[in-house]
Amino acid sequence: MANKLPISPMIPFPTGDQNNLVSWAQLLIKMLRTQFSLISNRTNAMLAADGTEAAIAPVLLASYTVATVPAAASFTGGIIYVSNGTLNKRLAVSDGTNWRWPDGNIVS
């Protein structure tokens, strides 16, 4: 699971001393670069909601076995790859109560 981005990143406050001001500016730049990097990596990993951009690589789904699928209620609308499914039963979708195969049957 990816790390969550901080809602309110800690931003250092400068002190009155000029030497401290330079140190503060260097620290601030370092922190901002880290935050912008995290945000841009997240943003670039998502698809545009309006379909104006396409993925540049295959979408990697979380992989589970039939026995290890997570609680469907935690992932309503989610899609997973089931590594030990059979025939056309490799992808499953959560309806909020159960994981279902493409034919509508419950993963079991």
N, CA, C and O atoms as a GROMACS GRO file, in nm:
protein
  432
    1MET      N    1   0.084  -0.117   0.000
    1MET     CA    2   0.000   0.000   0.000
    1MET      C    3   0.089   0.123   0.000
    1MET      O    4   0.190   0.130   0.069
    2ALA      N    5   0.048   0.220  -0.080
    2ALA     CA    6   0.126   0.344  -0.089
    2ALA      C    7   0.109   0.427   0.037
    2ALA      O    8   0.005   0.422   0.103
    3ASN      N    9   0.212   0.503   0.069
    3ASN     CA   10   0.203   0.592   0.183
    3ASN      C   11   0.105   0.704   0.154
    3ASN      O   12   0.099   0.754   0.041
    4LYS      N   13   0.029   0.744   0.254
    4LYS     CA   14  -0.063   0.856   0.237
    4LYS      C   15   0.015   0.986   0.238
    4LYS      O   16   0.115   0.999   0.308
    5LEU      N   17  -0.031   1.081   0.159
    5LEU     CA   18   0.030   1.212   0.159
    5LEU      C   19  -0.017   1.288   0.282
    5LEU      O   20  -0.133   1.276   0.321
    6PRO      N   21   0.071   1.366   0.343
    6PRO     CA   22   0.028   1.442   0.461
    6PRO      C   23  -0.072   1.549   0.422
    6PRO      O   24  -0.055   1.616   0.320
    7ILE      N   25  -0.176   1.567   0.503
    7ILE     CA   26  -0.276   1.670   0.475
    7ILE      C   27  -0.217   1.807   0.502
    7ILE      O   28  -0.240   1.901   0.425
    8SER      N   29  -0.143   1.820   0.608
    8SER     CA   30  -0.079   1.946   0.643
    8SER      C   31   0.069   1.921   0.670
    8SER      O   32   0.108   1.899   0.784
    9PRO      N   33   0.152   1.924   0.564
    9PRO     CA   34   0.294   1.898   0.587
    9PRO      C   35   0.354   2.003   0.679
    9PRO      O   36   0.316   2.120   0.675
   10MET      N   37   0.446   1.961   0.762
   10MET     CA   38   0.513   2.053   0.854
   10MET      C   39   0.603   2.146   0.774
   10MET      O   40   0.690   2.101   0.699
   11ILE      N   41   0.583   2.274   0.791
   11ILE     CA   42   0.666   2.373   0.723
   11ILE      C   43   0.742   2.448   0.831
   11ILE      O   44   0.682   2.503   0.924
   12PRO      N   45   0.874   2.450   0.819
   12PRO     CA   46   0.954   2.518   0.922
   12PRO      C   47   0.935   2.670   0.915
   12PRO      O   48   0.912   2.726   0.808
   13PHE      N   49   0.944   2.734   1.029
   13PHE     CA   50   0.934   2.880   1.034
   13PHE      C   51   1.073   2.938   1.053
   13PHE      O   52   1.154   2.884   1.128
   14PRO      N   53   1.100   3.050   0.984
   14PRO     CA   54   1.234   3.111   0.996
   14PRO      C   55   1.250   3.183   1.129
   14PRO      O   56   1.153   3.220   1.195
   15THR      N   57   1.377   3.201   1.165
   15THR     CA   58   1.409   3.284   1.280
   15THR      C   59   1.472   3.412   1.226
   15THR      O   60   1.496   3.422   1.106
   16GLY      N   61   1.499   3.509   1.311
   16GLY     CA   62   1.548   3.638   1.266
   16GLY      C   63   1.692   3.641   1.217
   16GLY      O   64   1.727   3.730   1.140
   17ASP      N   65   1.775   3.548   1.258
   17ASP     CA   66   1.917   3.545   1.223
   17ASP      C   67   1.934   3.514   1.075
   17ASP      O   68   1.867   3.424   1.023
   18GLN      N   69   2.022   3.588   1.003
   18GLN     CA   70   2.041   3.568   0.860
   18GLN      C   71   2.096   3.430   0.829
   18GLN      O   72   2.056   3.368   0.730
   19ASN      N   73   2.189   3.380   0.911
   19ASN     CA   74   2.242   3.245   0.888
   19ASN      C   75   2.130   3.142   0.902
   19ASN      O   76   2.122   3.046   0.825
   20ASN      N   77   2.044   3.163   1.002
   20ASN     CA   78   1.931   3.073   1.019
   20ASN      C   79   1.833   3.084   0.903
   20ASN      O   80   1.768   2.986   0.866
   21LEU      N   81   1.822   3.204   0.846
   21LEU     CA   82   1.733   3.225   0.732
   21LEU      C   83   1.779   3.143   0.612
   21LEU      O   84   1.697   3.084   0.542
   22VAL      N   85   1.909   3.138   0.588
   22VAL     CA   86   1.964   3.058   0.477
   22VAL      C   87   1.938   2.909   0.504
   22VAL      O   88   1.897   2.836   0.414
   23SER      N   89   1.962   2.866   0.625
   23SER     CA   90   1.937   2.725   0.660
   23SER      C   91   1.789   2.694   0.645
   23SER      O   92   1.751   2.587   0.596
   24TRP      N   93   1.705   2.788   0.690
   24TRP     CA   94   1.561   2.768   0.679
   24TRP      C   95   1.519   2.755   0.533
   24TRP      O   96   1.439   2.668   0.499
   25ALA      N   97   1.572   2.842   0.447
   25ALA     CA   98   1.536   2.838   0.304
   25ALA      C   99   1.580   2.706   0.241
   25ALA      O  100   1.506   2.649   0.161
   26GLN      N  101   1.698   2.659   0.276
   26GLN     CA  102   1.745   2.531   0.222
   26GLN      C  103   1.656   2.416   0.268
   26GLN      O  104   1.621   2.329   0.188
   27LEU      N  105   1.619   2.416   0.394
   27LEU     CA  106   1.531   2.314   0.448
   27LEU      C  107   1.393   2.321   0.381
   27LEU      O  108   1.335   2.218   0.347
   28LEU      N  109   1.341   2.442   0.364
   28LEU     CA  110   1.211   2.460   0.301
   28LEU      C  111   1.212   2.407   0.158
   28LEU      O  112   1.119   2.338   0.116
   29ILE      N  113   1.315   2.439   0.083
   29ILE     CA  114   1.326   2.391  -0.055
   29ILE      C  115   1.330   2.239  -0.058
   29ILE      O  116   1.264   2.176  -0.141
   30LYS      N  117   1.407   2.179   0.030
   30LYS     CA  118   1.416   2.033   0.036
   30LYS      C  119   1.279   1.972   0.068
   30LYS      O  120   1.238   1.875   0.004
   31MET      N  121   1.209   2.029   0.164
   31MET     CA  122   1.078   1.977   0.202
   31MET      C  123   0.976   1.994   0.088
   31MET      O  124   0.896   1.904   0.062
   32LEU      N  125   0.978   2.109   0.022
   32LEU     CA  126   0.886   2.133  -0.089
   32LEU      C  127   0.913   2.038  -0.205
   32LEU      O  128   0.820   1.987  -0.267
   33ARG      N  129   1.040   2.014  -0.235
   33ARG     CA  130   1.073   1.920  -0.342
   33ARG      C  131   1.019   1.781  -0.310
   33ARG      O  132   0.966   1.713  -0.397
   34THR      N  133   1.033   1.739  -0.186
   34THR     CA  134   0.981   1.608  -0.145
   34THR      C  135   0.830   1.602  -0.161
   34THR      O  136   0.776   1.507  -0.217
   35GLN      N  137   0.761   1.706  -0.112
   35GLN     CA  138   0.614   1.708  -0.121
   35GLN      C  139   0.568   1.712  -0.266
   35GLN      O  140   0.477   1.638  -0.303
   36PHE      N  141   0.629   1.797  -0.348
   36PHE     CA  142   0.589   1.804  -0.489
   36PHE      C  143   0.617   1.673  -0.562
   36PHE      O  144   0.541   1.633  -0.649
   37SER      N  145   0.725   1.607  -0.526
   37SER     CA  146   0.757   1.478  -0.587
   37SER      C  147   0.650   1.375  -0.552
   37SER      O  148   0.604   1.301  -0.639
   38LEU      N  149   0.610   1.370  -0.425
   38LEU     CA  150   0.505   1.277  -0.384
   38LEU      C  151   0.374   1.306  -0.457
   38LEU      O  152   0.306   1.214  -0.504
   39ILE      N  153   0.340   1.433  -0.465
   39ILE     CA  154   0.215   1.471  -0.531
   39ILE      C  155   0.220   1.439  -0.680
   39ILE      O  156   0.123   1.386  -0.734
   40SER      N  157   0.330   1.470  -0.747
   40SER     CA  158   0.337   1.445  -0.891
   40SER      C  159   0.339   1.295  -0.920
   40SER      O  160   0.281   1.251  -1.020
   41ASN      N  161   0.405   1.216  -0.835
   41ASN     CA  162   0.403   1.071  -0.857
   41ASN      C  163   0.262   1.017  -0.845
   41ASN      O  164   0.221   0.934  -0.925
   42ARG      N  165   0.187   1.063  -0.745
   42ARG     CA  166   0.048   1.022  -0.728
   42ARG      C  167  -0.036   1.065  -0.848
   42ARG      O  168  -0.114   0.987  -0.903
   43THR      N  169  -0.020   1.191  -0.887
   43THR     CA  170  -0.100   1.245  -0.996
   43THR      C  171  -0.072   1.171  -1.126
   43THR      O  172  -0.165   1.137  -1.199
   44ASN      N  173   0.054   1.145  -1.154
   44ASN     CA  174   0.090   1.076  -1.277
   44ASN      C  175   0.045   0.931  -1.278
   44ASN      O  176   0.034   0.870  -1.385
   45ALA      N  177   0.020   0.875  -1.162
   45ALA     CA  178  -0.022   0.736  -1.154
   45ALA      C  179  -0.172   0.718  -1.178
   45ALA      O  180  -0.220   0.606  -1.192
   46MET      N  181  -0.244   0.828  -1.182
   46MET     CA  182  -0.389   0.822  -1.200
   46MET      C  183  -0.426   0.852  -1.344
   46MET      O  184  -0.353   0.920  -1.416
   47LEU      N  185  -0.540   0.800  -1.384
   47LEU     CA  186  -0.593   0.831  -1.515
   47LEU      C  187  -0.682   0.954  -1.505
   47LEU      O  188  -0.746   0.976  -1.403
   48ALA      N  189  -0.686   1.033  -1.610
   48ALA     CA  190  -0.774   1.149  -1.611
   48ALA      C  191  -0.919   1.103  -1.610
   48ALA      O  192  -0.955   1.010  -1.684
   49ALA      N  193  -1.002   1.165  -1.529
   49ALA     CA  194  -1.142   1.124  -1.516
   49ALA      C  195  -1.221   1.147  -1.645
   49ALA      O  196  -1.318   1.076  -1.671
   50ASP      N  197  -1.180   1.244  -1.725
   50ASP     CA  198  -1.256   1.273  -1.846
   50ASP      C  199  -1.209   1.194  -1.967
   50ASP      O  200  -1.261   1.213  -2.077
   51GLY      N  201  -1.111   1.106  -1.948
   51GLY     CA  202  -1.065   1.020  -2.057
   51GLY      C  203  -0.976   1.089  -2.158
   51GLY      O  204  -0.949   1.032  -2.264
   52THR      N  205  -0.928   1.210  -2.129
   52THR     CA  206  -0.844   1.281  -2.224
   52THR      C  207  -0.702   1.228  -2.228
   52THR      O  208  -0.626   1.259  -2.319
   53GLU      N  209  -0.665   1.149  -2.129
   53GLU     CA  210  -0.532   1.088  -2.126
   53GLU      C  211  -0.546   0.938  -2.114
   53GLU      O  212  -0.640   0.888  -2.051
   54ALA      N  213  -0.455   0.867  -2.172
   54ALA     CA  214  -0.457   0.722  -2.164
   54ALA      C  215  -0.338   0.676  -2.081
   54ALA      O  216  -0.236   0.745  -2.071
   55ALA      N  217  -0.352   0.559  -2.022
   55ALA     CA  218  -0.240   0.502  -1.947
   55ALA      C  219  -0.126   0.472  -2.045
   55ALA      O  220  -0.149   0.436  -2.160
   56ILE      N  221  -0.004   0.487  -1.998
   56ILE     CA  222   0.111   0.459  -2.083
   56ILE      C  223   0.169   0.321  -2.055
   56ILE      O  224   0.268   0.279  -2.116
   57ALA      N  225   0.106   0.251  -1.962
   57ALA     CA  226   0.149   0.115  -1.927
   57ALA      C  227   0.026   0.040  -1.876
   57ALA      O  228  -0.074   0.102  -1.841
   58PRO      N  229   0.033  -0.093  -1.872
   58PRO     CA  230  -0.080  -0.168  -1.820
   58PRO      C  231  -0.110  -0.130  -1.674
   58PRO      O  232  -0.019  -0.099  -1.597
   59VAL      N  233  -0.236  -0.134  -1.639
   59VAL     CA  234  -0.277  -0.109  -1.501
   59VAL      C  235  -0.251  -0.237  -1.422
   59VAL      O  236  -0.298  -0.344  -1.460
   60LEU      N  237  -0.177  -0.226  -1.314
   60LEU     CA  238  -0.146  -0.342  -1.233
   60LEU      C  239  -0.250  -0.356  -1.123
   60LEU      O  240  -0.269  -0.266  -1.042
   61LEU      N  241  -0.318  -0.470  -1.122
   61LEU     CA  242  -0.419  -0.496  -1.021
   61LEU      C  243  -0.358  -0.572  -0.904
   61LEU      O  244  -0.262  -0.648  -0.922
   62ALA      N  245  -0.413  -0.552  -0.786
   62ALA     CA  246  -0.372  -0.631  -0.671
   62ALA      C  247  -0.407  -0.777  -0.699
   62ALA      O  248  -0.512  -0.806  -0.756
   63SER      N  249  -0.320  -0.867  -0.660
   63SER     CA  250  -0.340  -1.010  -0.688
   63SER      C  251  -0.369  -1.086  -0.558
   63SER      O  252  -0.301  -1.070  -0.458
   64TYR      N  253  -0.473  -1.170  -0.565
   64TYR     CA  254  -0.513  -1.252  -0.451
   64TYR      C  255  -0.546  -1.392  -0.501
   64TYR      O  256  -0.563  -1.413  -0.621
   65THR      N  257  -0.553  -1.487  -0.409
   65THR     CA  258  -0.609  -1.618  -0.441
   65THR      C  259  -0.755  -1.614  -0.396
   65THR      O  260  -0.797  -1.523  -0.326
   66VAL      N  261  -0.831  -1.714  -0.437
   66VAL     CA  262  -0.972  -1.720  -0.395
   66VAL      C  263  -0.981  -1.715  -0.243
   66VAL      O  264  -1.071  -1.652  -0.188
   67ALA      N  265  -0.889  -1.781  -0.176
   67ALA     CA  266  -0.893  -1.789  -0.029
   67ALA      C  267  -0.850  -1.660   0.040
   67ALA      O  268  -0.879  -1.640   0.158
   68THR      N  269  -0.781  -1.572  -0.032
   68THR     CA  270  -0.725  -1.453   0.035
   68THR      C  271  -0.786  -1.320  -0.012
   68THR      O  272  -0.732  -1.215   0.021
   69VAL      N  273  -0.896  -1.323  -0.089
   69VAL     CA  274  -0.955  -1.196  -0.132
   69VAL      C  275  -0.992  -1.113  -0.009
   69VAL      O  276  -1.040  -1.168   0.090
   70PRO      N  277  -0.972  -0.982  -0.014
   70PRO     CA  278  -1.005  -0.898   0.101
   70PRO      C  279  -1.156  -0.880   0.116
   70PRO      O  280  -1.233  -0.924   0.030
   71ALA      N  281  -1.197  -0.818   0.223
   71ALA     CA  282  -1.339  -0.794   0.246
   71ALA      C  283  -1.395  -0.707   0.133
   71ALA      O  284  -1.344  -0.598   0.107
   72ALA      N  285  -1.498  -0.755   0.068
   72ALA     CA  286  -1.558  -0.682  -0.044
   72ALA      C  287  -1.612  -0.547  -0.001
   72ALA      O  288  -1.609  -0.452  -0.079
   73ALA      N  289  -1.662  -0.537   0.121
   73ALA     CA  290  -1.719  -0.411   0.170
   73ALA      C  291  -1.614  -0.300   0.177
   73ALA      O  292  -1.649  -0.182   0.169
   74SER      N  293  -1.490  -0.335   0.191
   74SER     CA  294  -1.383  -0.235   0.199
   74SER      C  295  -1.342  -0.180   0.063
   74SER      O  296  -1.268  -0.082   0.056
   75PHE      N  297  -1.389  -0.244  -0.046
   75PHE     CA  298  -1.344  -0.207  -0.180
   75PHE      C  299  -1.460  -0.203  -0.280
   75PHE      O  300  -1.445  -0.252  -0.392
   76THR      N  301  -1.573  -0.147  -0.241
   76THR     CA  302  -1.688  -0.141  -0.330
   76THR      C  303  -1.648  -0.080  -0.464
   76THR      O  304  -1.592   0.029  -0.470
   77GLY      N  305  -1.677  -0.152  -0.573
   77GLY     CA  306  -1.642  -0.105  -0.706
   77GLY      C  307  -1.500  -0.139  -0.747
   77GLY      O  308  -1.460  -0.110  -0.860
   78GLY      N  309  -1.424  -0.200  -0.657
   78GLY     CA  310  -1.285  -0.235  -0.686
   78GLY      C  311  -1.274  -0.358  -0.776
   78GLY      O  312  -1.364  -0.441  -0.783
   79ILE      N  313  -1.162  -0.366  -0.846
   79ILE     CA  314  -1.133  -0.481  -0.932
   79ILE      C  315  -1.002  -0.542  -0.884
   79ILE      O  316  -0.906  -0.470  -0.856
   80ILE      N  317  -0.999  -0.674  -0.875
   80ILE     CA  318  -0.877  -0.745  -0.835
   80ILE      C  319  -0.849  -0.857  -0.935
   80ILE      O  320  -0.937  -0.897  -1.011
   81TYR      N  321  -0.727  -0.906  -0.933
   81TYR     CA  322  -0.687  -1.021  -1.011
   81TYR      C  323  -0.684  -1.141  -0.917
   81TYR      O  324  -0.622  -1.135  -0.810
   82VAL      N  325  -0.750  -1.248  -0.957
   82VAL     CA  326  -0.752  -1.370  -0.875
   82VAL      C  327  -0.663  -1.472  -0.943
   82VAL      O  328  -0.698  -1.526  -1.048
   83SER      N  329  -0.549  -1.498  -0.884
   83SER     CA  330  -0.445  -1.578  -0.949
   83SER      C  331  -0.483  -1.724  -0.970
   83SER      O  332  -0.430  -1.789  -1.060
   84ASN      N  333  -0.573  -1.777  -0.890
   84ASN     CA  334  -0.609  -1.918  -0.907
   84ASN      C  335  -0.754  -1.935  -0.955
   84ASN      O  336  -0.817  -2.037  -0.930
   85GLY      N  337  -0.806  -1.832  -1.023
   85GLY     CA  338  -0.937  -1.847  -1.086
   85GLY      C  339  -0.926  -1.938  -1.207
   85GLY      O  340  -0.815  -1.972  -1.250
   86THR      N  341  -1.039  -1.979  -1.260
   86THR     CA  342  -1.037  -2.069  -1.375
   86THR      C  343  -1.108  -2.006  -1.494
   86THR      O  344  -1.190  -1.916  -1.479
   87LEU      N  345  -1.074  -2.054  -1.613
   87LEU     CA  346  -1.133  -2.007  -1.739
   87LEU      C  347  -1.140  -1.855  -1.743
   87LEU      O  348  -1.036  -1.789  -1.738
   88ASN      N  349  -1.261  -1.798  -1.752
   88ASN     CA  350  -1.271  -1.652  -1.758
   88ASN      C  351  -1.280  -1.591  -1.619
   88ASN      O  352  -1.314  -1.473  -1.604
   89LYS      N  353  -1.250  -1.670  -1.519
   89LYS     CA  354  -1.263  -1.622  -1.381
   89LYS      C  355  -1.126  -1.586  -1.324
   89LYS      O  356  -1.070  -1.658  -1.241
   90ARG      N  357  -1.074  -1.475  -1.371
   90ARG     CA  358  -0.947  -1.423  -1.320
   90ARG      C  359  -0.963  -1.283  -1.262
   90ARG      O  360  -0.887  -1.244  -1.174
   91LEU      N  361  -1.060  -1.208  -1.312
   91LEU     CA  362  -1.088  -1.075  -1.259
   91LEU      C  363  -1.212  -1.084  -1.172
   91LEU      O  364  -1.305  -1.159  -1.203
   92ALA      N  365  -1.214  -1.010  -1.063
   92ALA     CA  366  -1.331  -1.006  -0.977
   92ALA      C  367  -1.361  -0.861  -0.941
   92ALA      O  368  -1.271  -0.778  -0.930
   93VAL      N  369  -1.490  -0.831  -0.924
   93VAL     CA  370  -1.536  -0.696  -0.892
   93VAL      C  371  -1.614  -0.701  -0.762
   93VAL      O  372  -1.695  -0.791  -0.740
   94SER      N  373  -1.591  -0.603  -0.676
   94SER     CA  374  -1.664  -0.596  -0.549
   94SER      C  375  -1.795  -0.522  -0.569
   94SER      O  376  -1.796  -0.411  -0.623
   95ASP      N  377  -1.905  -0.582  -0.526
   95ASP     CA  378  -2.034  -0.514  -0.528
   95ASP      C  379  -2.066  -0.451  -0.393
   95ASP      O  380  -2.177  -0.404  -0.370
   96GLY      N  381  -1.968  -0.452  -0.304
   96GLY     CA  382  -1.986  -0.398  -0.170
   96GLY      C  383  -2.023  -0.502  -0.068
   96GLY      O  384  -2.013  -0.479   0.053
   97THR      N  385  -2.066  -0.618  -0.116
   97THR     CA  386  -2.101  -0.729  -0.027
   97THR      C  387  -2.016  -0.852  -0.059
   97THR      O  388  -1.968  -0.920   0.031
   98ASN      N  389  -1.999  -0.879  -0.188
   98ASN     CA  390  -1.923  -0.996  -0.235
   98ASN      C  391  -1.831  -0.957  -0.348
   98ASN      O  392  -1.851  -0.857  -0.417
   99TRP      N  393  -1.729  -1.040  -0.365
   99TRP     CA  394  -1.648  -1.032  -0.487
   99TRP      C  395  -1.719  -1.118  -0.589
   99TRP      O  396  -1.759  -1.231  -0.558
  100ARG      N  397  -1.735  -1.067  -0.710
  100ARG     CA  398  -1.806  -1.141  -0.814
  100ARG      C  399  -1.719  -1.157  -0.937
  100ARG      O  400  -1.644  -1.067  -0.975
  101TRP      N  401  -1.732  -1.274  -0.998
  101TRP     CA  402  -1.665  -1.302  -1.124
  101TRP      C  403  -1.739  -1.224  -1.234
  101TRP      O  404  -1.849  -1.175  -1.211
  102PRO      N  405  -1.678  -1.212  -1.354
  102PRO     CA  406  -1.744  -1.140  -1.464
  102PRO      C  407  -1.884  -1.196  -1.498
  102PRO      O  408  -1.969  -1.122  -1.549
  103ASP      N  409  -1.908  -1.324  -1.472
  103ASP     CA  410  -2.039  -1.382  -1.502
  103ASP      C  411  -2.142  -1.356  -1.393
  103ASP      O  412  -2.257  -1.399  -1.404
  104GLY      N  413  -2.102  -1.286  -1.287
  104GLY     CA  414  -2.194  -1.251  -1.180
  104GLY      C  415  -2.193  -1.344  -1.060
  104GLY      O  416  -2.246  -1.309  -0.954
  105ASN      N  417  -2.132  -1.462  -1.074
  105ASN     CA  418  -2.125  -1.555  -0.962
  105ASN      C  419  -2.030  -1.505  -0.855
  105ASN      O  420  -1.934  -1.433  -0.884
  106ILE      N  421  -2.057  -1.542  -0.732
  106ILE     CA  422  -1.974  -1.501  -0.619
  106ILE      C  423  -1.845  -1.580  -0.619
  106ILE      O  424  -1.844  -1.700  -0.643
  107VAL      N  425  -1.734  -1.510  -0.592
  107VAL     CA  426  -1.604  -1.575  -0.579
  107VAL      C  427  -1.608  -1.663  -0.454
  107VAL      O  428  -1.634  -1.616  -0.343
  108SER      N  429  -1.582  -1.791  -0.474
  108SER     CA  430  -1.579  -1.882  -0.358
  108SER      C  431  -1.485  -1.997  -0.384
  108SER      O  432  -1.469  -2.084  -0.298
   0.00000   0.00000   0.00000
